[in-house]
Structure formats: structure tokens, C-alpha cells
Amino acid sequence: MKLKAYRLTPDAHPYLIERLRTLYNSAIQFLATHPIELRSREAQAAWWNSTDHDKVTVHLYSPVDNPWEIAAFSMVTDRGSFVTPMFAIAKNYWGKGYGEEIILHYLALAGGKPLRGEQLISNGAICHLNEKLGWQVLMEKEGTQFLFHPNIRQQEVYDEIVRYNDEGSTY
Ligand SMILES: CC(C)(COP(=O)(O)OP(=O)(O)OC[C@H]1O[C@@H](n2cnc3c(N)ncnc32)[C@H](O)[C@@H]1OP(=O)(O)O)[C@@H](O)C(=O)NCCC(=O)NCCS
């Protein structure tokens, strides 16, 4: 495991909600969700206060080898029969395997439910990771691909990969 996940509670410190905002704002150009706008500090706080915390799960992530930093966030929304995820990593932490770990984490958080997602075709890294981790492209429109993930046996695969990473195996 390269990251430690911290779940944000409804009464999370405003500093953490603000860090979530800066991570989100810095990733907007790479996200496929439209329309999307830069969030102000005030809008962010209002959004957090009005969020249904039974349905929306937000985590911040710190590198295990640098626990003082917050490098990424994920947000998982339960929409009944399916789940939608979103996440972003601060640019100075790209290319370290965090993306893969966060995707495996949110698949586990989905609790066995299938997922719906979107990706920008121009975002090569996310297209590569999503395909590698089981996302399927359903359709394509104006530079965005609409995705489905069946999320079968994901918990077992997640546990296996965590064990694999911990043991430093080389198969
Ligand atoms: C996309 C993003 C999540 C990738 O995270 P990351 O930590 O850099 O990803 P990882 O290091 O786990 O893996 C990157 C993989 O993509 C590959 N890759 C990188 N750039 C690529 C490109 N342009 N085309 C194809 N593959 C690419 C790497 O070779 C690596 O492959 P591997 O796992 O098979 O070795 C990160 O760049 C990010 O947060 N971007 C902004 C927000 C975003 O796109 N969020 C996701 C949409 S919800």
C-alpha cells in the first residue's frame, strides 16, 4: 500500500474540505463530468453542508512515506442500483501508482455494486488505468467515453493485490 485513506466525516475540519476543493479545482480540465465549474471556498463549504453523507463517501489520501501531505481525494456516490466515482491526484504525485490504488479502493467501497463513469479520451493515463482495471466503454460522444464497471469479485482482487504489493512479489 502506497497511500493511507482518511474518510471525511460530516463535521470534518474546514481545512480538509478546503484541501478537497483545491485538489478538485486543479483536476477539472481532466474530468469528464460536464458542466463543471471552478469552486470557490464558500461554494465548497455550502456543497459539503448540503451533501447527503449516507450516499456520498469522500476520502483524502496521504502517501505512506509522506503522511504530512494530502496527495489525492476520491468521492463515491451511491445512486441506488449503481455507484459513481470521481477522484484526482495532485500533479506532483502522478506516475507513482496512486491512481491504480485509488481505483481499487473505490471499487471496494462500491460494496459489490456496478459502477457508471466517464472519461475524456484525451486523458491517456485514466483511459489506460480504467481499461486495465475492468472498466468497459459503452458509448462515445464529443471526446467523452461513457463507462460501465461490473465490479465482480472486486474485493477479493483488491485484497490479493494489496497482499501482492505488501509481499513485494514478482510474478
Ligand atoms: C489520471 C490519474 C488519475 C493517473 O494517476 P497516476 O497516479 O499518475 O496513475 P498510476 O501511476 O497509477 O498509473 C498510470 C498508468 O498510466 C500510464 N500512462 C500515463 N500516461 C499515459 C498516457 N498518456 N497514455 C497511456 N497511458 C499512460 C502509465 O504508464 C501507468 O501505466 P501502468 O499502471 O500500466 O504502469 C492522475 O493523473 C490524475 O489525477 N489526473 C487528474 C484527474 C483525473 O484524471 N481523474 C480521473 C478521472 S475521474
The ligand as a Gaussian input file, in Angstrom:
#p B3LYP/6-31G(d) Opt

LIG

0 1
 C       -5.159000      10.128000     -14.341000
 C       -4.522000       9.976000     -12.973000
 C       -5.590000       9.527000     -12.002000
 C       -3.405000       8.924000     -13.048000
 O       -2.873000       8.713000     -11.764000
 P       -1.377000       8.175000     -11.560000
 O       -1.161000       8.005000     -10.103000
 O       -0.430000       9.032000     -12.301000
 O       -1.518000       6.754000     -12.220000
 P       -0.615000       5.486000     -11.983000
 O        0.785000       5.924000     -11.645000
 O       -1.294000       4.537000     -11.038000
 O       -0.663000       4.785000     -13.418000
 C       -0.513000       5.486000     -14.579000
 C       -0.574000       4.470000     -15.707000
 O       -0.993000       5.174000     -16.886000
 C        0.024000       5.060000     -17.870000
 N        0.022000       6.308000     -18.605000
 C        0.438000       7.511000     -18.197000
 N        0.237000       8.419000     -19.165000
 C       -0.347000       7.755000     -20.200000
 C       -0.806000       8.142000     -21.480000
 N       -0.712000       9.415000     -21.899000
 N       -1.367000       7.212000     -22.282000
 C       -1.475000       5.926000     -21.857000
 N       -1.063000       5.500000     -20.645000
 C       -0.493000       6.409000     -19.831000
 C        1.295000       4.791000     -17.097000
 O        2.258000       4.154000     -17.919000
 C        0.772000       3.856000     -15.999000
 O        0.562000       2.597000     -16.534000
 P        0.821000       1.220000     -15.705000
 O       -0.022000       1.288000     -14.472000
 O        0.346000       0.126000     -16.611000
 O        2.274000       1.180000     -15.396000
 C       -3.922000      11.301000     -12.480000
 O       -3.090000      11.742000     -13.498000
 C       -4.946000      12.374000     -12.153000
 O       -5.347000      12.501000     -11.009000
 N       -5.377000      13.192000     -13.143000
 C       -6.315000      14.286000     -12.924000
 C       -7.715000      13.883000     -12.530000
 C       -8.251000      12.694000     -13.250000
 O       -7.981000      12.447000     -14.405000
 N       -9.054000      11.915000     -12.514000
 C       -9.626000      10.700000     -13.012000
 C      -10.954000      10.929000     -13.666000
 S      -12.280000      10.572000     -12.538000

